[in-house]
Structures are given as C-alpha cells and as structure tokens.
C-alpha cells in the first residue's frame, strides 16, 4: 500500500510539473497528448491483468491521440519537442508597437455592410462553441444567401479545443459541408471577400504570427482574415486568446469589434436582416 501511494503521488507530481511550463496557446496540443497517454496507460493495465480488449482499446486510443497531436503540431508549424520543452509561450511578450485604435460598433451598424455584401467568410472559434452560436450562424447564413450573398466558413486546424471541433459544431447545425473550407482552401478567398466575420476566434487570425518575430505565436499559420475589405470581430471583451498576446487585427483600419455574446450578436444580425435595421 505504501508503494502504491508513493507511485500515485509521484505520478501526480510528474503530471503537474510536465504541464506547468506549457504556454497557453499550446494547451490544446497538450490535452491531445494527455489523451494519448491515457490510452497507453489503459494498454499497460491490459497487459497487467491479461485483458486483450483493454490492450487493443488502449493501443487504439494511444495511437490516435499521438496522431492527432502530430496533426496539431503541424498546423502550428512546430515540433512536439518544441511545445513540450521550449517553454514556448510561458511568458507572452512582443516587441512590436501596436498602432491604431480599436473601433467598437453595434450589430445594427454591421447590418448595413452585411446587407450590401456580395461575399462573406465566417471564421468560427472557441467563443462560438462556448456561446453555442452555431444555430444562430446557420440562420444568418440562410438569410444572407437568400439575398444572394456567397457565404463560406473558414476553419483553422487548431480552432477550438482540438482539430475538428468547429467542423462538428457546424455539422450539428446542418451547415452544408461544401460551405466549410479548411485554411489552405479559404486563405486565397479573403483578399476578394467583402466581409470577414470572426466569431469568437482569436490567435488563429492574429497577424502577429506573420509580422512579429518576438511574438509567442510567430510562425504559426493563420487564417488571413485581415485581408478582407471589412472585418467584423465578435468578442466578449478585449481579453487575449490562449497565447496571452494582443491581437493586432483589432487595431487595423478595416476591423471593427462587436462586443457581446456570440449567440446574441448573431441572433441580432439575423433579426436585422429579417426586418431591417430597426
């Protein structure tokens, strides 16, 4: 019993010490890796009690978890060793001076531009998932398409908690698969679209990843929403994303922030499109 308690205590300590140095932006990668570890632990338990089902199930979970982890690392343009041992993102700092001012508007103001747009790209993020705004986005998409607007959804590989998170939520709202595009497919579209509507995403559209070599997220491929003619950013507050760094997109001339719950804002936009701005 004493040895068992000691092993549990050491395992707990190892778990805590392993994740403390990991930066906020890397936490989804670590969550995926921990899922893989849980599968390996189950596999080892299967060998210990001679249970073939537990061995196979644990091996499958462990293998799929590490594959998912590698996919996420590739999406962030970094190696797993860099995520685990470099202390990447532990201190979020940037040498780039932020210029410009944040422009806040209401959804009624955004309605007038959306009404006149010919193409809209929607970028969902973890804020959409928290607010459960996918059904409101589906209604908004249908209303825009009824006005002849071309609507697409842009998905970053690490948007949300893990790859596929946004795809699952959009599928839950019955948004057609052909409207949902991955990062490499949709990035060329931003330069020609009228409006990029960012719903609760943050780091995955931050231009600092391309322009600021001192930024913790420098080198991570991003959705190039900043290239759209107009960017509307739905966000609860000015708080940064997982990485803990300011989003330079907030300060661009073509970006306006709509503060509020993502579901409420999207429902407000849909209501405005239904009956006019009033």
Secondary structure, DSSP 8 states (H G I E B T S, - for coil): -HHHHHHHHHHHHHHHHHHHT--GGGHHHHHHHHHHHHHHHHHHHHHHHT-HHHHHHHHHHHHHHHHHHHHHHHHTT--HHHHHHS-TTSS----S---S---B--HHHHHHHHHH-SEEEEEE-HHHHHHT-HHHHHHHHHHHHHTT-EEEEEE-TTSSSSTTHHHHHHHHTT--GGGEEEHHHHHHHHTT-SEEEEES--GGG-THHHH-TTSTTTT-----GGGSSEEEEEESSS---TT----GGGGSTTEEEEES-HHHHHHHHHHHHHH---
